[in-house]
Amino acid sequence: MSHQIHERPELGNEELFASRLLIDHLKRNDFEVKRDIAGHATGFIATYQSDKPGPKIGFLAEYDALPGLGHACGHNIIGTSSVLAGVALKQVVDEIGGTVVVYGCPAEEGGENGSAKASYVKEGLIDVDVALMIHPGNETYPTIHTLAVDVLDIKFFGRSAHASENAYEARNALDAMLSFFNGIAQLRQHIQPSERVHGVILDGGKAANIIPDFTHARFYTRGTTRKSLDVLTERVHDIAKGAALQAGCNYEFGPIQNGVNEFIKAPLLDELFETYAEELGEEVSHDDFGFGSTDTGNVSHVVPTIHPHVKIGPRSLVGHTHRFREAAASPMGDKALIKGAKIIALMGARLIEDTEHLKKIQHEHQLLREQLL
């Protein structure tokens, strides 16, 4: 399944083949499946409920690819390993009790209406006791801190004219865009070292002798918490508003996708990951791996969640590259897929059987969540 998904990469919210493949496998293993979830046509929620009471264990499956790079983030591994873990745990829940839920989560990489997990959270669909997944990487390591992120479109609307004949009648949308970029450059001196603002111009005009009446940019803002990011995003909005006023233009400013939240880590849950990873022969690293962003952070705001990595290649391997894409379908990638699925399936079984440990994990998560909010 992983190789089939790898060979047919699909962008976010277009993962028709990948979602169908995973759904069919879950159905063959007696899961009840709901499709078209929270405005995401390729989303699904698959559930297997035993006759015995017990915790609900959630697995998060991703399966979208990157534009121009295919599965250079290894989501073919993520989606398949989560489904495999769910099916494996299902084999024993009739004996030990509990419920298995596999969430099919489109568009983790973002884009138009991206970050489906945030939609699921908004709709109250993350109805499990813990959420588990595993991501391919250049080392095996537990969940790391991630940044909250907003993905924004900024558009300026002016009035076009010939650049030499009647320029005085125009309102230059490119002037507004350049003022906006200059404002962002000045802002960067006055934000926190951990905060980021970065973007590109997608449309800057059509011809040098026509004053542009429309320009379009896409920007990301990132912060260590959603609370601080909301402040930063509003400051960026103010700069867009000021740029429009300077140039006499109108403007539009807003997100193209769900806002992504920072990760509330679950240390006790990550310790359990490390236990089973080491039992299965993985060397767990605790190096500094920097900051990224993932909508799994939104899930972590409502239930204890992990987002660890499992090694699929050398330390020099970098995500979102052609080398990573090849590693995601390599023999080492295949072994990591199976091992990763075993790790999170074993974690699920342990938490069903050891409800006292599950309660400790949930209590720790609640305390950390209260501190953040």
QUIFEN-V64573 format. One record per backbone hydrogen bond with DSSP energy under -1.0 kcal/mol. NH is the residue of the N-H (numbers start at 0). CO is the residue of the C=O. If there is no record, write none. Layout:
# QUIFEN-V64573
NH;CO  NH;CO
This chain:
# QUIFEN-V64573
4;0  5;1  6;2  13;10  15;13  18;14  19;15  20;16  21;17  22;18  23;19  24;20  25;21  26;22  27;23  29;26  30;25  31;46  33;44  35;42  36;39  39;36  42;39  43;103  44;33  45;101  46;31  47;99  49;97  56;98  57;129  58;100  59;131  60;102  64;9  65;69  68;65  69;65  71;69  76;73  77;73  78;74  79;75  80;76  81;77  82;78  83;79  84;80  85;81  86;82  87;83  88;84  89;85  91;88  92;88  94;91  95;91  96;92  97;51  98;54  99;47  100;56  101;45  102;58  103;43  104;60  109;106  112;255  113;110  114;106  115;105  119;115  120;116  121;117  122;118  123;120  124;119  126;124  128;55  130;303  131;57  134;307  136;309  140;308  146;291  147;222  148;259  149;220  151;218  152;253  153;216  154;251  155;214  156;249  157;212  158;170  162;208  168;165  169;166  170;158  172;211  175;171  176;172  177;173  178;174  179;175  180;176  181;177  182;178  183;179  184;180  185;181  186;182  187;183  189;186  194;191  195;221  197;219  199;217  201;215  202;215  209;206  210;160  214;155  215;202  216;153  217;199  218;151  219;197  220;149  221;195  222;147  228;224  229;225  230;226  231;227  232;228  233;229  234;230  235;231  236;232  237;233  238;234  239;235  240;236  241;237  242;238  243;239  244;240  245;241  246;242  248;243  249;156  251;154  253;152  255;150  257;113  259;148  269;265  270;266  271;267  272;268  273;269  274;270  275;271  276;272  277;273  278;274  279;275  280;277  281;276  284;139  296;293  299;295  301;298  302;298  305;130  308;140  309;134  311;136  316;313  319;71  324;320  325;321  326;322  327;323  328;325  329;326  333;329  334;330  335;331  336;332  337;333  338;334  339;335  340;336  341;337  342;338  343;339  344;340  345;341  346;342  347;343  348;344  349;345  350;346  351;347  352;348  353;349  357;353  358;354  359;355  360;356  361;357  362;358  363;359  364;360  365;361  366;362  367;363  368;364  369;365  370;366  371;367  372;368
